[in-house]
Amino acid sequence: MIVVTGATGNVGRPLTRALADAGRQVTAVSRHATAVPDGVRHVAADLAESAGLEPALAGAKAVFLLLSGDMHAAGARPADIIGQAAAGGVRRVVLLSSQGVATRPFGPTRIGMRAVEDVLRESGLDWAILRPGGFASNALWWAESVRARRVVAAPFGDIGVPIIDPADIAEVAAACLLDDRHTGGVYELTGPEVITPHQQAADIAAALGSPVRFDDLTRDEAKAAMVHSMPAELAEDTLDILGSPNPAELRISPDVQRVLGRPPRPFADWAARNIAAFR
């Protein structure tokens, strides 16, 4: 049995499908009831409530661990989940970490995530760590304004980073869960090119077949919108990267190619597959 946490999200959903299609027994974990692929067991649980995870972990041999934004908040103890998994008989954990653990190790949320990585390394379990940069799916923040007004509003319109398609993250995660060759691997996951918000808006417009205007936000305006869905410290860390990426954050990683044997998908591919959200 493989447990997928965050199973309703942009990485967890395609990962659950990939594992089910590979014929594996899967338990999908999310906070709320949701539809899952045929043959997949669903358990509603909050990772902040460790007792609620016991039914999900029963009989599990591997876990994909995705920590939601509130698991980075003060007082959260996400590393405890690893100990609970090990005590329950889990033998492999694939952790979705962050590129910033390496590129900005002293950011407050990066320090916390590095501590989780260290607990996993010392747990005695088989493990792999995925460190993606920015997600292509973050463009869904613009979906409502594109639908209503054909507008993308974002900060740092002409500053780019090599964002990654969550479907690529899911495929790498599946490989790490299913293939012993990836045990002990730390994979930095990026897209195939540096792309700016202006260019992303153009790709969305092309997929729509309709013009999309770009409105520049100030950093403060962007943070005010972001704190509705993540802790303020995580918003600050994210804006630091988006506004002033360092050379390591601009590097195109070879790791998707190394694991999957193909290059990562470009943002235009993600936009075309998800364009219904913007119509």
C-alpha positions as CSV (number, residue, x, y, z in Angstrom):
1,M,0.0,0.0,0.0
2,I,1.2,3.5,-0.9
3,V,-0.2,6.5,0.9
4,V,-0.4,9.8,-0.9
5,T,-0.9,12.9,1.2
6,G,-2.2,16.0,-0.4
7,A,-4.0,13.7,-2.8
8,T,-6.5,16.4,-4.1
9,G,-3.7,18.8,-5.0
10,N,-1.9,19.6,-8.2
11,V,0.8,17.0,-7.5
12,G,-1.1,14.5,-5.4
13,R,-4.0,14.0,-7.8
14,P,-1.9,13.0,-10.9
15,L,0.4,10.9,-8.6
16,T,-2.6,9.0,-7.2
17,R,-3.8,8.3,-10.7
18,A,-0.3,7.2,-11.9
19,L,0.1,4.8,-9.0
20,A,-3.3,3.4,-9.5
21,D,-2.7,3.0,-13.2
22,A,0.5,1.1,-12.3
23,G,-1.6,-1.4,-10.4
24,R,-0.6,-0.4,-7.0
25,Q,-2.8,-0.2,-3.9
26,V,-3.2,3.4,-3.0
27,T,-4.6,5.3,-0.1
28,A,-5.4,9.0,-0.9
29,V,-5.3,11.3,2.1
30,S,-6.9,14.8,2.1
31,R,-8.7,16.9,4.6
32,H,-12.1,16.5,3.0
33,A,-14.0,13.8,1.1
34,T,-13.2,13.7,-2.6
35,A,-13.6,11.6,-5.6
36,V,-10.7,9.2,-6.2
37,P,-9.8,6.8,-9.0
38,D,-11.5,3.4,-9.0
39,G,-9.8,1.0,-6.6
40,V,-8.2,3.8,-4.5
41,R,-9.1,4.1,-0.8
42,H,-9.7,7.6,0.5
43,V,-9.1,8.7,4.1
44,A,-10.0,12.2,5.3
45,A,-7.3,13.4,7.7
46,D,-5.5,16.5,8.7
47,L,-1.7,16.1,8.9
48,A,-1.7,18.5,11.9
49,E,-3.7,15.9,13.8
50,S,-1.4,12.9,14.0
51,A,-3.9,10.6,15.5
52,G,-6.1,11.0,12.4
53,L,-3.3,9.6,10.2
54,E,-3.4,6.1,11.9
55,P,-6.2,4.7,9.6
56,A,-4.4,6.0,6.5
57,L,-1.0,4.5,7.5
58,A,-2.5,1.0,8.4
59,G,-0.7,-1.5,6.1
60,A,1.3,1.2,4.3
61,K,4.8,0.4,3.0
62,A,5.5,3.8,1.3
63,V,4.3,7.4,1.8
64,F,4.4,10.5,-0.4
65,L,4.7,13.3,2.1
66,L,3.4,16.7,1.0
67,L,3.2,19.4,3.7
68,S,0.6,22.1,3.3
69,G,1.4,25.7,4.0
70,D,0.0,25.7,7.5
71,M,2.4,22.8,8.4
72,H,5.1,25.5,8.2
73,A,3.4,27.7,10.8
74,A,4.8,28.3,14.3
75,G,4.0,25.3,16.6
76,A,3.5,22.8,13.7
77,R,5.5,19.5,14.1
78,P,5.6,18.0,10.6
79,A,8.7,15.9,11.3
80,D,6.5,13.8,13.8
81,I,4.7,12.3,10.8
82,I,7.9,10.6,9.7
83,G,8.3,9.0,13.1
84,Q,4.7,7.9,13.1
85,A,5.1,6.4,9.7
86,A,8.2,4.5,10.7
87,A,6.5,3.2,13.9
88,G,3.5,2.0,11.8
89,G,5.6,-0.1,9.5
90,V,6.3,2.3,6.6
91,R,9.6,1.6,4.9
92,R,9.9,4.3,2.3
93,V,9.0,8.1,2.3
94,V,9.3,10.4,-0.6
95,L,9.2,14.0,0.7
96,L,8.1,17.0,-1.4
97,S,10.5,19.6,-0.2
98,S,11.6,22.9,-1.8
99,Q,14.4,24.2,-4.0
100,G,14.8,27.0,-1.5
101,V,16.2,24.6,1.1
102,A,19.4,24.7,-1.0
103,T,19.2,28.1,-2.7
104,R,18.1,30.1,0.4
105,P,18.8,27.9,3.4
106,F,18.4,30.7,5.9
107,G,14.8,31.7,5.1
108,P,12.5,30.9,8.0
109,T,10.3,28.4,6.2
110,R,13.4,26.8,4.5
111,I,15.0,26.2,7.9
112,G,11.9,24.3,8.9
113,M,11.8,22.2,5.8
114,R,15.5,21.4,6.0
115,A,14.8,20.1,9.6
116,V,12.2,17.8,8.1
117,E,14.6,16.6,5.5
118,D,17.2,15.9,8.2
119,V,14.7,13.9,10.3
120,L,13.9,11.8,7.2
121,R,17.6,11.1,6.4
122,E,18.2,10.0,10.0
123,S,15.0,7.9,10.2
124,G,16.4,4.6,9.0
125,L,13.8,4.5,6.3
126,D,14.4,4.4,2.5
127,W,13.9,7.9,1.3
128,A,14.0,10.3,-1.6
129,I,13.7,14.1,-1.5
130,L,12.1,16.3,-4.3
131,R,13.0,19.9,-4.4
132,P,10.9,21.7,-7.0
133,G,11.1,25.4,-7.8
134,G,8.0,27.4,-8.6
135,F,4.9,25.5,-9.9
136,A,3.3,26.2,-13.2
137,S,-0.1,25.7,-11.4
138,N,0.5,28.8,-9.4
139,A,-0.9,30.5,-12.5
140,L,-4.3,29.3,-11.3
141,W,-4.2,32.3,-8.9
142,W,-5.0,34.3,-12.1
143,A,-7.8,32.2,-13.3
144,E,-10.7,34.3,-11.8
145,S,-9.4,37.6,-13.2
146,V,-8.7,36.0,-16.6
147,R,-12.2,34.6,-16.7
148,A,-13.8,37.8,-15.6
149,R,-11.7,40.5,-17.2
150,R,-9.0,38.8,-19.3
151,V,-6.4,40.2,-16.9
152,V,-3.3,38.7,-15.3
153,A,-2.2,40.7,-12.3
154,A,1.2,39.8,-10.8
155,P,4.4,41.3,-9.5
156,F,7.8,41.2,-11.2
157,G,6.4,40.8,-14.7
158,D,9.7,40.8,-16.5
159,I,11.6,38.6,-14.0
160,G,11.5,34.9,-14.8
161,V,12.3,31.5,-13.2
162,P,12.2,28.0,-14.6
163,I,8.8,26.9,-13.2
164,I,7.8,23.2,-13.3
165,D,4.7,21.4,-14.3
166,P,3.2,19.6,-11.3
167,A,2.5,16.6,-13.6
168,D,6.3,16.2,-13.9
169,I,6.7,16.3,-10.2
170,A,4.1,13.6,-9.9
171,E,5.9,11.4,-12.4
172,V,9.2,11.8,-10.6
173,A,7.5,11.1,-7.3
174,A,6.0,7.9,-8.7
175,A,9.4,6.8,-10.0
176,C,10.9,7.4,-6.5
177,L,8.1,5.5,-4.8
178,L,8.3,2.5,-7.1
179,D,12.0,2.1,-8.0
180,D,14.7,1.3,-5.5
181,R,17.3,3.0,-7.7
182,H,16.1,6.4,-6.5
183,T,16.6,5.6,-2.8
184,G,18.7,8.3,-1.2
185,G,18.2,10.7,-4.2
186,V,17.8,14.4,-3.8
187,Y,16.2,15.8,-7.0
188,E,16.0,19.5,-7.9
189,L,13.0,19.8,-10.3
190,T,12.6,22.7,-12.7
191,G,11.0,23.4,-16.0
192,P,12.9,23.5,-19.3
193,E,13.2,27.3,-19.5
194,V,13.2,30.5,-17.6
195,I,9.8,32.1,-18.1
196,T,8.5,35.5,-16.9
197,P,4.9,36.3,-15.8
198,H,4.5,38.3,-18.9
199,Q,5.4,35.3,-21.0
200,Q,3.0,33.1,-19.0
201,A,0.2,35.5,-19.7
202,A,1.0,35.3,-23.4
203,D,0.9,31.5,-23.3
204,I,-2.5,31.6,-21.5
205,A,-3.7,34.1,-24.2
206,A,-2.5,31.8,-27.0
207,A,-4.3,28.8,-25.4
208,L,-7.5,30.8,-25.0
209,G,-7.3,32.4,-28.5
210,S,-8.1,35.7,-26.8
211,P,-5.9,38.7,-25.7
212,V,-5.0,38.8,-22.0
213,R,-3.8,42.1,-20.4
214,F,-1.0,42.1,-17.9
215,D,-1.3,44.4,-14.8
216,D,1.8,44.8,-12.6
217,L,1.3,44.4,-8.9
218,T,3.6,45.9,-6.2
219,R,5.2,43.5,-3.9
220,D,2.9,44.6,-1.0
221,E,-0.2,44.1,-3.2
222,A,1.0,40.6,-4.1
223,K,1.7,39.6,-0.5
224,A,-1.7,40.9,0.6
225,A,-3.3,38.4,-1.8
226,M,-0.9,35.5,-1.0
227,V,-1.4,35.5,2.8
228,H,-5.0,34.3,2.3
229,S,-3.6,30.9,1.3
230,M,-0.2,30.7,3.0
231,P,1.6,31.9,6.1
232,A,3.1,35.4,5.8
233,E,6.7,34.1,6.2
234,L,6.2,31.7,3.3
235,A,4.7,34.5,1.2
236,E,7.8,36.6,1.9
237,D,10.2,33.8,1.0
238,T,8.3,33.2,-2.2
239,L,8.3,36.9,-3.2
240,D,12.1,37.1,-2.5
241,I,12.7,34.4,-5.1
242,L,10.3,35.7,-7.6
243,G,11.6,39.3,-7.4
244,S,15.3,38.5,-7.2
245,P,16.2,35.0,-8.2
246,N,19.8,34.1,-7.6
247,P,21.9,32.1,-10.1
248,A,21.0,28.7,-8.5
249,E,17.3,29.6,-8.9
250,L,17.7,30.4,-12.6
251,R,19.5,27.1,-13.3
252,I,17.7,24.6,-15.5
253,S,18.1,21.3,-13.6
254,P,18.7,18.0,-15.5
255,D,16.9,15.9,-12.9
256,V,13.6,15.5,-14.6
257,Q,15.4,14.2,-17.6
258,R,17.6,11.9,-15.5
259,V,14.6,10.3,-13.7
260,L,12.0,10.2,-16.5
261,G,14.2,10.0,-19.6
262,R,12.5,13.0,-21.2
263,P,12.7,16.8,-20.8
264,P,10.3,18.6,-18.5
265,R,7.1,20.0,-20.0
266,P,7.1,23.8,-20.9
267,F,4.6,26.1,-19.4
268,A,2.7,26.4,-22.7
269,D,1.9,22.7,-22.4
270,W,0.5,23.2,-18.9
271,A,-1.6,26.1,-20.0
272,A,-3.1,24.2,-22.9
273,R,-4.0,21.2,-20.7
274,N,-5.6,23.5,-18.0
275,I,-7.1,26.2,-20.2
276,A,-10.7,25.3,-19.1
277,A,-9.9,27.0,-15.7
278,F,-9.4,30.3,-17.5
279,R,-12.4,30.3,-19.8
